[in-house]
């Protein structure tokens, strides 16, 4: 198993569907086999070389069962190419470019890219000292930028970022919100930031109202000048959305926020991203056995 991967290594390792399946076998059963149906750990040969049959319940399981690769019409090698491009390019890729480079229809690339984005989700909370601000992100449809202040076609987003002192920045976190009321912001802060974290934000009336519940310090934003790092990140996110993806409806905005956040928070470990995403894709569909055992644990 490699630690990081370059384009040359990638093209040497993955030459056909078979080499991709071998890699998936290593990810799924490399540390030992366990039956997805009954939890038994002994197996015999399955119907093909990438199947394993449980010795106890005889369930014959493919390496792709209970993973996002299951039932996929696109050849697995093409899926690997998409994952490699999405995970190793510093800014990712649009599905139009992906479709052209990997020779699949844009819709196929888009659907698979959504699966990659869905495993990029990360619920860990920010800690230490955090700056918070809000921004409005347009739907980027023609003309939508000029249609007044209604949130129709646009989305409000709370942005939070760890300030490590000096110019240093830690992790970033986002949440799409429906309005700027204190109740809404309270939920967002709870979702984004660990309890008792010191929060700095602008003098928005709603934040003043939350001072009893969170350790919040407010200062005059002065059009963002008081919070340069967070405003830089908001700009970068908007440019990334426009530059790479051209448009994004508010329905899918959260997926792009997840992707941006994942990339930003893993910016110092870019080499490991391919492996990390692969592991997440293999574990993203709940296996029947883990659901069963969770249910049993719940009922006792
Ligand atoms: Zn079994």
Boltz pocket constraint, residues with backbone or C-beta under 6 A from the ligand:
constraints:
  - pocket:
      binder: B
      contacts: [[A, 35], [A, 36], [A, 37], [A, 38], [A, 39], [A, 40], [A, 54], [A, 55], [A, 56], [A, 57], [A, 58], [A, 59]]
      max_distance: 6.0
